[in-house]
Amino acid sequence: MNFWISLFVILVWHFVVFIYITRRGYKFFYRNNKIKDIKVFQKREKFYENIFKIKFWKDKIPQYIGKNGFSKKNFKSFNFSYLKEFIAETYRGEIYHAECCMIIPLLFFASSLNIAICLSIFIIFINLPCIFIQRYNRARLRKLLIKIEKNEFF
C-alpha cells in the first residue's frame, strides 16, 4: 500500500471504531473498581503528574463532546451517578484511543517499512496522550468517588 491508501485505511478504521464506541451505552464501559484505598489512586495520579507532567498539557488537547453533550471540561456535579457516568466516559475514551492503535500491526504487513513506521509514530503520538489523560482523570474521579462513599468529602 502506498502512503495515501494507508492513510485512508487509518481514517476509515478510526471512523469505524468511533461509530462502534459511541453506540455503546455507559453501562458497557463502567467498571466498578473493587479498590477502595485512596492511596492507590493518589499514587496513580502522582505518577502521571510527575512522570508525564500531565497538568501542564492535558487541557490543551481537544475533546469530543458526545451527542448528549457530556463535556469533560465542565465538572457539573458531585452526584454519585454523575461521577459513575464520568468514569465510564474515561473508559470509553481510553478504549477508543487504544483501539485506534490496533491498526498499527496491519500497517507493517500491508505497507512499506518506512510508511508503516511513520504512520505508526503518528498514530501513537496522537492517541497515547489521550489514553494518559483518561487514566489520570479516572484516578482522580475514583479518589473523589471513594471520599464521597465514605462521607469524607462533605
C-alpha positions, 0 to 999 in steps of 0.5 A, spaced: 500 500 500 502 506 498 502 512 503 495 515 501 491 508 501 494 507 508 492 513 510 485 512 508 485 505 511 487 509 518 481 514 517 476 509 515 478 504 521 478 510 526 471 512 523 469 505 524 471 504 531 468 511 533 461 509 530 462 502 534 464 506 541 459 511 541 453 506 540 455 503 546 451 505 552 455 507 559 453 501 562 458 497 557 464 501 559 463 502 567 467 498 571 466 498 578 473 498 581 473 493 587 479 498 590 477 502 595 484 505 598 485 512 596 492 511 596 492 507 590 489 512 586 493 518 589 499 514 587 496 513 580 495 520 579 502 522 582 505 518 577 502 521 571 503 528 574 510 527 575 512 522 570 508 525 564 507 532 567 500 531 565 497 538 568 501 542 564 498 539 557 492 535 558 487 541 557 490 543 551 488 537 547 481 537 544 475 533 546 469 530 543 463 532 546 458 526 545 451 527 542 448 528 549 453 533 550 457 530 556 463 535 556 469 533 560 471 540 561 465 542 565 465 538 572 457 539 573 456 535 579 458 531 585 452 526 584 454 519 585 451 517 578 454 523 575 461 521 577 459 513 575 457 516 568 464 520 568 468 514 569 465 510 564 466 516 559 474 515 561 473 508 559 470 509 553 475 514 551 481 510 553 478 504 549 477 508 543 484 511 543 487 504 544 483 501 539 485 506 534 492 503 535 490 496 533 491 498 526 498 499 527 500 491 526 496 491 519 500 497 517 507 493 517 504 487 513 500 491 508 505 497 507 512 499 506 517 499 512 518 506 512 510 508 511 508 503 516 513 506 521 511 513 520 504 512 520 505 508 526 509 514 530 503 518 528 498 514 530 501 513 537 503 520 538 496 522 537 492 517 541 497 515 547 496 522 550 489 521 550 489 514 553 494 518 559 489 523 560 483 518 561 487 514 566 489 520 570 482 523 570 479 516 572 484 516 578 482 522 580 474 521 579 475 514 583 479 518 589 473 523 589 468 517 588 471 513 594 471 520 599 464 521 597 462 513 599 465 514 605 462 521 607 469 524 607 468 529 602 462 533 605 
